[in-house]
Amino acid sequence: MPPPGKLLRSLAWCCLLPWLTSCLNPVGPKYQKPDVADVTPAQWSWQPANPRDHAPKGEWWKIFQDDELDRLQARALAASPSVQAAVARVEQARANARATVADFFPDIRFKPSAKRERTSGHLPSPIPVPIPSAQINSYSVPLDLSYEIDLWGKLRRSTESARATAMATVADYHNVLLTLAADVAVQYFTLRALDSELAALRRTIELRETWFGLMDQRFNAGAISETDHARAHTELSNARAELADVKRLRQETAATLALLCGEPAGQAGFAERPLNSGMPVSVPAGLPADLLERRPDIAAAERLVAARNADIGVATASYFPSVRLTGLAGYLSSDVDSLFAADSRTWSIGPSVSLPLSGYGLISARVRQAKAAREEAVAHYRQAVLTALKDVETSLAQIRYRAEQSAALAESLAAATTATGLTRQRYDRGVVSYLELLDADRTRLQVELRLVQVMAQQHIASVRLIKALGGSWQENDTTVRPERASPAPAR
């Protein structure tokens, strides 16, 4: 083995090499965030965004003040397999990022071996002297050292890519949470709307059963025609058929909601409760910069651009020579008794250089591939920005025009209810036929069911706007532009 002084100096150089090589700039382009100013509306002020997708999204569903929705959200976040899978993906990405850091340090291995061999008695030799065969024992206790000097930044770019990929995976995890919470809210309000439809249909069926009973008595007494009696039976049967169809839809919606909560569909019971007729919450819409900061899908797309940019440096480093430092220190002997004797010590240390003399076409192709992958990631990032802006605009339009539609339908329902009552009075006096009474009641039922559906769409539009904005918000960090609070009416 080398003298202690030389060994210490060698170890010191091995420890300093990672630091010395880190002072050199790595090859490959330096990352710059893609510019998306050309895809944002000109009337919106633009400012550079720093991703804040890691910030807690908040329990935004509590703004609906629905205890059952709060309970379902807690169940979904705790038991959903999609969340568990997202957590596992985050752990994989983080482990991969940690693994790349290990390449910065020397690889030291303890490799003891024991071997017994017999040599040939006819070994080739330039000296015409026969070499007899022999049996040789070999015992070795070495420490092997191997270290690649990162002169061109290949390892640093690899670590940069792995870390950016891990950050993108974390953003995907937050996006899974946001999407899951939004899906639970959408299915919940859909379920509540179906409950309202069931209540309306049951009231209608109960009323029509009463009417049909009276019609049956009159028909048996010969006071009405068979046509009116048949029409009354038809309308009653149609209402019952529609009730069965809504029950089917409710069962399917309940099964979907149970799946989101990570529970078997048959075991998840959801009691019927009509949709609250109160107005959905008012959600402010922020600036595009705030949107970019809040949405985890945009943050994930941007970090994948950074990862692909680092991959260009990894591919470019293959043009340059690879320098490795290898060393060995230990004991070697032909018998065990003298293995650890002073004369059995052995060591070697020295660099090796690997310079590609051919294959530049392959390296060039891989560099072009890495650059194309980066351009693809940039395109996906820009698409994510455009999709986010579209989601906000669509949700704002939904909220505004669904509110107008709901108000008009409420007026229509009040008028239809009044018309049905008046028609019933005129029918009792024999002024109008039963067909007119059925038409008035059918119109009232259709308007009521339509109003329930529009109310559910109002709640769902609020949920989708919250999702488009990246979750919960605070008034002090969100600027609301009056001209963008709702889309301008069509001209």
Secondary structure, DSSP 8 states (H G I E B T S, - for coil): ---HHHHHHHHHHHHHHHHHHHTS--SS--------GGGS-TTS--------TTS----GGGGG--HHHHHHHHHHHHH-HHHHHHHHHHHHHHHHHHHHHGGGS-EEEE--EEEEEE--TT---SSS------EEEEEEEEEEEEEEE-SSSHHHHHHHHHHHHHHHHHHHHHHHHHHHHHHHHHHHHHHHHHHHHHHHHHHHHHHHHHHHHHHHHHHHTTSS-HHHHHHHHHHHHHHHHHHHHHHHHHHHHHHHHHHHTTS-TTT----------S---------HHHHHHH-HHHHHHHHHHHHHHHHHHHHHGGGS-EEEEEEEEEEEESSSTTTTSGGGEEEEEEEEEE--SS-HHHHHHHHHHHHHHHHHHHHHHHHHHHHHHHHHHHHHHHHHHHHHHHHHHHHHHHHHHHHHHHHHHHHHTTSS-HHHHHHHHHHHHHHHHHHHHHHHHHHHHHHHHHHHTTS---GGG----GGGSS-----
